[in-house]
Amino acid sequence: MASMTDHTVSRSPRCRLPNGMTIGQWSAADDWPLRSFALPAHGHAAGSLLFLGGRGDFFEKYVEAIEHWATRGWNVAGFDWRGQGGSGRLHPEGLCHIDDFAQFLGDLGDFWADWRSSSSGPHIAIGHSMGAHILLRAAAEERIAPDGIVLLSPMIGIRAGPVGAQFARRIARIGNVPGLRHRPVWKGSGSPMPGRITSCPVRHAEKLWWKAHHPDLARGAPSWGWVAAAGRSMATLDPLLRARRLEVPGLILSARRDPVIDLQSIRAAHRELPHWDYGVIDNAGHELLREQDLPRHECLHRIDSFLDRQTGKHEPTVSGS
């Protein structure tokens, strides 16, 4: 953002860690180190919340939302996914790469067990994009048992430009070709859809500040291998949702002009989760928690209302769609 100097951006409260946040390292079953964080609730704790970011994310991008939940009485924790942020690399050139999403599921299941045993309930999980997909699949496979689930722009179906999820999944098979598995889907580290992931230029500039000042956190484009693994995981999730009714309370929020996620796929998944609330946020891009204030506040309000219901603060209300 040309009109904002590095010094101006660095003074933003979103370019610092919240007071009281601790950063640690959690070892997965194979001893892979995952960078984790914890922020205690301000005052009396209403419960504990686990936040899971999306592809290429690092948790510093979401300190604004994390601090918001802490001020509302939630102990908030989370981690960078294996191969992302501060949790090492799975690709020599820093692409987002994974051979099988089962690795992500195993990490989440084990982290969840440790976190739940050492924190107070209710235990709520919030996931964005890829993190929302892994969260939903882990719950459907009974790897985790949250007391509530919030899915933000869930990666249930991926769009490929103007075409829908089914064609995108066929394209994803390219990633099974050995010579293409480790090649990037697009060139460069930036998004091929600038301004549509978030329409907020300030928060976009702040993300670039984090990457510039902490380059170890930055990752590039997805590899074709990642795309193929994502396609297989999404295909696995579909029959799981049809076969197993999730009784846990849930909320799904999506952005009407999301350039990444296929809204028809989300609506189809919601039909298998009829007792879950579902809402569509207008004038928002893919990253609902990092949007301009009006759609971001709507998103947070819906999440807060859901969280309040899980702690018995008020009666359920019907959400719009």
GIWO-V466543 format. One record per residue. RES is the residue in one letter. SS is DSSP state (A for helix, B for strand, O for the rest). OMEGA is omega in whole degrees, -180 to 180 (NA if undefined). NEAR is the number of other ideal C-beta (glycine too) atoms within 8 Angstrom. Layout:
res = (RES:RES)
ss = (SS:SS)
omega = (OMEGA:OMEGA)
near = (NEAR:NEAR)
This chain:
res = (M:A:S:M:T:D:H:T:V:S:R:S:P:R:C:R:L:P:N:G:M:T:I:G:Q:W:S:A:A:D:D:W:P:L:R:S:F:A:L:P:A:H:G:H:A:A:G:S:L:L:F:L:G:G:R:G:D:F:F:E:K:Y:V:E:A:I:E:H:W:A:T:R:G:W:N:V:A:G:F:D:W:R:G:Q:G:G:S:G:R:L:H:P:E:G:L:C:H:I:D:D:F:A:Q:F:L:G:D:L:G:D:F:W:A:D:W:R:S:S:S:S:G:P:H:I:A:I:G:H:S:M:G:A:H:I:L:L:R:A:A:A:E:E:R:I:A:P:D:G:I:V:L:L:S:P:M:I:G:I:R:A:G:P:V:G:A:Q:F:A:R:R:I:A:R:I:G:N:V:P:G:L:R:H:R:P:V:W:K:G:S:G:S:P:M:P:G:R:I:T:S:C:P:V:R:H:A:E:K:L:W:W:K:A:H:H:P:D:L:A:R:G:A:P:S:W:G:W:V:A:A:A:G:R:S:M:A:T:L:D:P:L:L:R:A:R:R:L:E:V:P:G:L:I:L:S:A:R:R:D:P:V:I:D:L:Q:S:I:R:A:A:H:R:E:L:P:H:W:D:Y:G:V:I:D:N:A:G:H:E:L:L:R:E:Q:D:L:P:R:H:E:C:L:H:R:I:D:S:F:L:D:R:Q:T:G:K:H:E:P:T:V:S:G:S)
ss = (O:O:O:O:O:A:A:A:A:A:O:O:A:A:A:O:O:O:O:O:O:B:B:B:B:B:B:O:O:O:O:O:B:B:B:B:B:B:B:O:O:O:O:O:O:O:B:B:B:B:B:B:O:O:O:O:O:O:A:A:A:A:A:A:A:A:A:A:A:A:A:O:O:B:B:B:B:B:B:O:O:O:O:O:O:O:O:O:O:O:O:O:O:O:O:B:O:O:O:O:O:A:A:A:A:A:A:A:A:A:A:A:A:A:A:A:A:O:O:O:O:O:B:B:B:B:B:B:O:A:A:A:A:A:A:A:A:A:A:A:O:O:O:O:O:O:O:B:B:B:B:B:O:O:O:O:O:B:O:B:O:O:B:O:A:A:A:A:A:A:A:A:A:A:A:A:O:O:O:O:O:O:O:B:O:O:O:O:O:O:O:O:O:O:O:O:O:O:O:O:A:A:A:A:A:A:A:A:A:A:A:A:A:O:A:A:A:O:O:O:O:B:B:A:A:A:A:A:A:A:A:A:A:A:A:A:A:A:A:A:A:A:A:O:O:O:O:O:O:B:B:B:B:B:B:O:O:O:O:O:B:O:A:A:A:A:A:A:A:A:A:O:O:O:O:O:B:B:B:B:B:O:O:O:O:O:O:A:A:A:O:O:A:A:A:A:A:A:A:A:A:A:A:A:A:A:A:A:A:A:O:O:O:O:O:O:O:O:O:O:O)
omega = (-169:-175:-179:178:177:-180:180:-180:-175:180:180:175:177:177:174:176:178:175:179:179:175:178:-179:180:179:-177:178:-176:179:179:174:-178:175:179:-176:176:174:175:-179:176:172:-179:-178:-177:175:-177:-176:-174:176:-179:-178:-179:-176:180:178:-175:167:-166:177:179:-171:-178:180:180:-180:179:177:-178:178:179:178:171:-180:166:-174:178:178:-179:172:179:175:179:-178:177:-180:-178:174:-178:175:-179:-176:-179:176:174:170:-175:173:178:-176:179:176:177:176:-178:178:178:-179:-178:-180:178:180:-179:179:-177:-177:-177:-176:-178:-178:180:0:-178:-177:177:177:-180:177:171:179:178:178:178:-179:178:-178:180:179:178:-179:179:179:172:177:180:180:173:178:-178:173:178:180:-177:-172:-180:178:173:-179:175:173:-176:-177:-175:-173:-169:-176:178:179:179:177:176:-177:-179:176:-178:177:178:-174:-177:-177:-171:-175:179:-179:177:174:-179:176:-177:-178:179:174:-179:-177:179:-179:171:166:178:-179:-178:-180:-179:175:178:179:175:179:178:179:-178:-179:-176:178:-174:178:-180:-171:174:-178:-180:172:171:175:175:176:-179:179:179:178:179:178:-179:178:178:177:-176:-175:-179:177:-179:179:-173:-172:179:177:-179:-179:174:-178:177:175:175:177:-180:-175:-178:178:-179:-172:-171:180:-176:178:178:178:179:178:177:-180:177:176:180:-169:-179:176:173:179:178:177:-179:178:173:-179:173:-172:-175:-174:-178:-178:-179:172:-166:-175:178:178:178:177:179:-179:179:180:178:-180:179:178:180:178:180:-179:178:175:-178:175:-176:179:174:-180:-180:177:-179:NA)
near = (9:3:3:9:5:7:6:8:13:9:6:9:5:8:10:6:7:10:4:7:11:7:8:8:7:11:7:13:5:4:6:10:10:15:13:13:13:10:13:8:11:6:5:5:11:9:16:16:14:14:15:15:17:12:10:8:15:13:14:9:10:13:13:10:10:16:10:9:12:16:7:9:11:14:14:14:14:11:14:14:15:13:12:13:12:9:13:8:7:7:11:4:6:8:13:14:12:13:6:7:12:6:10:11:13:10:14:14:11:10:13:13:8:9:12:10:6:5:10:6:8:9:13:16:15:12:17:16:17:12:14:16:16:15:15:16:14:13:15:11:8:6:9:11:5:11:10:14:16:14:13:14:17:15:15:14:15:14:13:7:4:2:7:10:13:6:9:15:13:7:9:13:9:10:15:6:8:4:5:10:12:9:8:11:8:6:4:6:7:5:6:5:8:7:8:10:12:12:10:10:8:9:11:12:11:12:10:9:12:13:11:8:7:10:7:5:12:10:12:11:11:13:16:15:13:14:14:14:13:15:14:11:12:16:8:9:14:8:7:11:13:6:5:6:4:10:3:10:11:13:16:15:16:14:15:10:8:13:9:11:17:12:10:9:13:15:9:10:14:11:7:9:11:6:5:10:10:12:12:11:14:6:9:15:13:13:11:15:12:12:17:10:6:7:14:14:8:9:15:11:8:13:12:9:10:13:16:9:12:12:9:4:5:6:4:4:6:5:9:5:5)
